[in-house]
């Protein structure tokens, strides 16, 4: 699984793509990863269509195989947990994990409402997922400026 193409992007955007690719390569069982803006728009994603043959995943094993679907799931989970935190008066949400019989979805706040989400198979090590997601957030949070988010949105739209 690799990140979408980086041709013509700024060095900051290429660095984020590299960080995402590194995250995907380091997390055994990762099926798809996406970075979503605070308004739910897909900014950056892995490309589930480029799995190696040894890691092939059927369409039923990922959220419809679409980064846009994963972005929708991430945004919805975030909205639900933010609402719960507000109702409970417990402060901001740092991360959320949803475990299912055949996999898990992890969501972590990056900065100013942006989110990192990862869909993994049941065989993933949750500690490894949490570590690599936290490393991505620590490295990406300070560079995810409004200008870079705009550039990433445009690159995702042109890739479609």
N, C-alpha and C positions, 0 to 999 in steps of 0.2 A: 504494500500500500504506500503510495507516495502523495505528496501534496500536489496541488494543481500547478500548472506551469508558471514560471517566474520571468519569462522573457519580457523586457521592457519595463520592469518594475524598479522602484528605488531600492537602494541598499537596505533600508529599514524593512521594506516589504519582503525582500529576498531573505533577510535574516529571520523574519517571522515564519516564512515558508520553511526555512531550514530547521527552525526550532520545532515546528509541527511535524516535519518528516522525522526528525530525531525522536520525538515523543512516540510516534507510531511505530518506529523500528524497535524501540526499547521496551515497549509494553506488549508482552506476549498475550495474544487473545484480543487485541484491539481490532475492532471491525471498522469503525469510522470515528473521525474526530472533526469537530467544527468549532470555529470561533464565531460568536454571534454578537452583534451590537446591542446596545440597550433597547433599541426599538425593534429587535427581533430579526434584523437583516443578517444574512449570511455574509461574513467577511472573509473567512479562510476555511478551507476544509481539506481533508484527505480525500483521495479519489478511490472509492471502493471498487471501481471497475478495473483497477490495475493490480489486483491481488496476484501474487505469484501462484502458480498451479498448486504448489504444496500447501498453500494457505487458502485454497479456494473455498468460498462461502456461498451457500445457496441463497437465493433471493429471500427466502423465508427467514434467514438468520440475521438480517439487518433491517433497519427500519425502512422498508421498501427500497433499499439500495440507493436512496437519494439523500444527498447532503442537505437539500432544502427541507426534507422531512425531518432529519435530525435537528436542524436549526429550529423548526417548529416545536419539536419535543423539548429541546433545551429551553426555549423561550417560555413555553407553557409551564414546565417544572419550576422555572425561576419565578414566574409570576405567582404561582400557587404558594411557594415557600416564602416569598417576600410578604404576601398577604398574611400568611400564618404568623410570621415573625412580628408583623405590625399589630395584629390582633392580640398577640401574647405579650407585646411590649418587651421583646427580648433582643432588640438590636438587629443589625444587618445579618444576612445569610452569607456564610463563608463558603460552604460547599454542601452538596446534596448527593445522596447515593440512593438509587432505586435498584433493588435486586429482584430478579425474576427467576423462574425455573431454568431458563436457557441463556441467561445473560444479565448484564447490569448496564445502567446508565449513570454516569457520574457528571455532575455539573459543578463548576467552581467559578467564583467571581474573579474577574481579572482587574478591571479598574473602571471607574465611572459607569458602571452598569453593564459593561461588556462581560461576556461569559465564555468559558471554555467547556465544551461537552465532549464526552467520550462514550461510545457504545462498545462494550466488550462482551466476549463470550463467557460462558459459565466457568471456564478454566482459567480465567485471569486471576492474578494475585492482587487483591485490593490494595495492599500496602505498596506494591510497585506502581500501580495506577496512581494512587494518591501522591506518591513521591514525585513522579514524573510530571503530573499535572501541576503540582506546587512549584516545581522548577520552571515550567513553562510560564506560569503566572508571574513568578518573581522576575524572570528575564523579559517578559513581554509587556508587563504592566506599564512601565515608564515610557515605552516607545509608542504605545498605541494612542497616538495623538489624533485629534479630529481630522487633520490632513491625511494621516496614514489610513484611518478608517475609510475616508472618502476614496482614496486610491484603491484600497482593497475591495470596496464595494464595486467600483467601476471594473476592476479586473475580473471579479466574479460574474458580473453581468455580461462582459464581453466573451467570457469563456462559454456561456450558454449558447 
